[in-house]
Amino acid sequence: MRNVLLSIVILTKNAGNTFEQTLQAIYRQDIEYPFEVIVVDSGSTDETLNILKKFDVKLHTIEPELFNFGLTRNYSFSLASGDIIITISQDVLPFNSLWLRNLVTPFYENDKIAAVIGGIRIPENKDVFYWEKIGKFNFTSETVNWEKKYKYGLSFVNCAIRRDFWEKNQIGFTPHSEDKLFQIMIYEAGNDVFFAKDAACYHGHQYSFRALVSRLKKEGLGWKHVGVYYGFVDCVHDIYKNKWLIKQSINAYLRKDLKSFHELFFPILRPICIFLGNKNIF
């Protein structure tokens, strides 16, 4: 019989100074169930490892070149003792002390639920990429069509899964979008994904041009690995269909709401990069 009911699993690499706030928020959770925190680090060179020494976490390390989203998720989940595995990104912050309770409660109300997604809120005191801030980062058709089919886009940024379901449906090699691959398994097994909006975390990014292009190309490659085709016609169609975003971008630039040229050109940049990544053009 397991003596830990919940396992919180975090993948880290150079998590930054805000990571300590994330861990503090986790250990302040108001929940009657015991939990463990497992961290798998893939080569941090900043203060991440020193921050972890301040907390009662189970730390495991892997070489950076061995990291793969799908296989590393499998490894991290295999270290968990709990009946429910919670995944949270290193750069998110639980909204309040009820985050964990709200995230796991649906499992005890419906046996058909295999995964619960928590809500995402944009931090007010953080510099966040404009299109994330207004909720238009994922405007292209591959994401829209996915959510039409599956209702939600499963994300391991703030998520909980049943351990016994994962044990029977382990994630294979994938360079990105391993959460979407897992969502397909849930769908094909006839199980459900539940959205718990009150299990919220603060989450938002700012990108350099290089980091943004890399992120978008990897996203496109991830879609390819879950069987989603995004061709040149899709790219052109998304730019044309969403040309109103270009006008919005220009207006935001004139209002000085945009801080970079890649924010300004994002309505064109995203479709192009998703296409290039989907075709594995790096």
Secondary structure, 3 states (H helix, E strand, C coil): CCCCCEEEEEEECCCCCCHHHHHHHHHCCCCCCCEEEEEEECCCCCCHHHHHCCCCCEEEECCHHHCCHHHHHHHHHHCCCCCEEEEECCCCEECCCCHHHHHHHHHHCCCCEEEEEEEEECCCCCCCCHHHHCCCCCCCHHHHHHHHHHCCCCCCCEEEEEHHHHHHCCCCCCCCCHHHHHHHHHHHCCCEEEEEEEEEEECCCCCCHHHHHHHHHHHHHHHHHCCCCCCHHHHHHHHHHCHHHHHHHHHHHHCCCCCCHHHHCHHHHHHHHHHHHHCCCC
